[in-house]
Amino acid sequence: MPTSAIVTFTARNRDWILRDGGSQAWRLDADRARRCEFLICTQNRNNAGFGAPSTEHGHGFLIGRISGVVASAERPDRWLIKIADFIACDLPNIWARSGHLRYPVWYTTLEDLGIDLAALPPFVPLPLRDAPPLDLPPGMADATGTLLRPPPAWTPAHQPLRPPVAGNTRTHAPDDATSWKRLDAILAQLDRVPDRPGAFEALDWDEHGLPR
């Protein structure tokens, strides 16, 4: 069965697209785009003064696994094709296979493009789009690489909840109610972290949720 793909003809470079979490801001049929499995970004060097292109004209420079199609933050009337992971590549004459369409979005298949994923490097996750905040444990990010932020009421464990008493260097411990609220907030964040593909349970658990 053919592998569906959507090709964009973009002036933006790879780093820009990875920073955005995908390719935007396109006029397209969002429902049709959501049914596509892969995004292929090809370079447009004709849009002078925009996008900082870094690849040869018409070359495919990024293949992404589509994770969603959402309204673009740049233009609410246009769309962002989000990707979960990607392959950096340099595939010549990909856009030329469209017959040089005037419209910069093309629905096709990997087979029609002559792309064999098995012959390319493996997919890698998107890099995090900004550095982790100091009060957030490293690695707490969702599937798109967007860092999970602590809720407004969450207080980092390394900060005192109350100012120290004069002459006393020890900080006051939170009361039980505050401790449970903090724990609930942390667990709520952990629940948002998606399961890793191919994950397995290292322990055998009983019906009470305890290791056997």
Secondary structure, 3 states (H helix, E strand, C coil): CCCEEEEEEECCCHHHHHHHCEEEEECCCHHHHHCCCEEEEEECCCCCCCCCCCCCCCCEEEEEEEEEEEECCCCCCCEEEEEEEEEEEEECCCHHHHCCCCCCEEEEEHHHHCCCHHHCCCCEECCCCCCCCCCCCCCCECCCCCECCCCCCCCCCCCCCCCCCCCCCCCCCCCHHHHHHHHHHHHHHHHCCCCCCCCCCCCCECCCCCEC
